[in-house]
């Protein structure tokens, strides 16, 4: 620990770190981040999972409290997940107890008694979700809010990259801006994040007037990997060699998690195999987290629910059953290993086109290239939500007052007062608000639409998952998707949380299924319906580079069991099909008249290109993947010149007047959140263009490549089933599983 840094830290804190925690020194990210926070700079700390970045924030925060004796509430910790809040609560409490400080957690599972106790007597730390913060702002009086927020000195935002480009991040951005009127002095905001492609944007999100200092972990950890062929029914074979070591196995769907768990339990006959996903009851998830954390050797099968920073101990090996949909997720997952050895170890089990996606992610991870996030500065759907929330909080307010308070956050910085007035007028027409001489109050339809269940659904900005709750007696087992639950009848059996259940009764009105344990029934794995995660532009273009052979072939040295041969064979085929540098291969099938455009531009760019063809041609039999689009035109009235004209004029088309409204008309199935439905058509169309489509990626593709017509589309025919498998993989992101 540098001497100059030691001299700035409180002696009690130094004693605690060295004697109680057994620390001998600070690591790289801590040495960089601590001085920034001590100097009262807003700070964005970028480092992989298990790198010590949480402690890099806690050390200067505790030091400030100890040296200056701040009154409660001093620190507001915000997390996207209840599980992370529970985990952080335990970590902070260990420190707080030693220094006679207090900490409270507040989310949907915490009792009213505990929350009321905090309102009367705030603790030094409060760990909370955005939804619960919204509840406090809307439901507590001004005296309570001043008592809670007036002494805040630090705001700590965990997994800020997960927040920033989501609706919940926009909501949080606004909420943190709204509490400023109750605080007494400047607040230091610290964001914790894994590496992102454009951290400067998150730094502005934290503070648009004076962007946060960006502190990075540049020490790095070596990644050792091996890629093997994947057969889910023989998954035990490559994993047998790791018995006795601590292994975290990531899968991309809840159904796959249940299947793999059952297979491993049956074939390996081990007692310390655990399962974790969002449809398992939280008590079971937390119990499995605890057991796995304290198990020196053990297997955990998980979806992305363990991708974020829940403490599950030192992982020896991370196993991927097929790659995730982003480089960011891949890096988060491999970052779970190597905390002690500084060497990350991962085994990738994959097959087919997923092998090339795996190679693309390995290369991009090694090159430190991660997807850039997009943060809107005119998020009118959440602005709609926050106008209603602020009006609820105040009871009555002038339009200028509402606008002035909401305008201060990054997410609304490009919404002007005229936009606000137009939205309020539209809201008045729908009776969500009443306007009298410029003063706003809530209208009849606010309570009618959002007042159910004590406004619970209003607090959460995303669509809640509509699932059936599964009960064994009074104990909740987990949940099932509606599409699966409605097929069940009494006596049917299914697997959930790794156990076999038999249905005893179903209450469709209350979305409830009662079950008992079954022993020798059919191991039917439930299906959970959700949209597949979009493959981004970054990975899709890297896949095309690989197909052209533009990569270091040494990456294939650790592709074993024929996986490397598959990639080499696919590269050879791509050359035969006519794929080459700087071109967009296009095939018009002479018999079926089907058009296939091989863009390798990702789902969002390809979706936009498909919508443009919808506008200019009467298309049908459409298919959109991350790698190509295909369609037919009624009457077969499309030729090479038509395709070239559209692709070469994408920039001009996207700049046409009312293009957003036209695209809105051909994409009515789009749903971002429940509030988009209440916006004006123009505002809704603008949101779709900015959030559902990738115009930047499509422009980059079309402006830097030539259309090249190939004689066949054998590539699509050869790999269609693999593309469809990619498309149909379930998305089990934890964003929509939390209700605050």
Protein Blocks (a to p, Z undefined) as FASTA:
>chain_A
ZZklmmmpcfklmmmmmmmnopabdcfklmmmmmmmmnopacdddddehklpmmmmmmmm
mmmmmmnopacdfbdcddfbfklmmmmmmmmmmmmmmnopacddddfkbcfklmmmmmmm
ccfbdcddfklmmmmmmmpcfklmmmmmmmpcbdcdehkllmmmpmklmmmmmmmmmmmm
mpcbdcdddddddddfblmlmmmmmmmmlccdddddfkbpadddddddddfklmmmmmmm
mgoiacddddfbfklmmmmmmmmmmmnopakbccddfkbcfklmmmmmmmmmmpmbdcdd
ddfklmmmcdebjafbdcdehjafbfklmmmmmmmgoklnopacdddddehjllmmmmmm
mmmmmnopacdddddfblfklmmmmmmmmmmmnopacfklmmmmmmmpmklmmpcfklmm
mmmmmmmmnopacceehiacddfklmmmmmgghhllmmpmbdcdddddddehjbcfbdcd
fklmmmpcehiacdeehiacddfbdcfknopacddddfklccdddddddddddddfklmm
mmmmmmnopacfklmmmpgehlmmmmmmmmmmmmmnopaehiacddddfklopacddfkn
ojklmmmmmmmmmmmpccehiacdfkbccdddehiiacfklmmmmmmmmmmmmmpghklm
mmmmmmmmbcfblmlmmpcfklmmmmmmmmmpcfklmmmmmmmcccdddfbfklmmmmmm
mmmmmmmpccfbfklmpgZZ
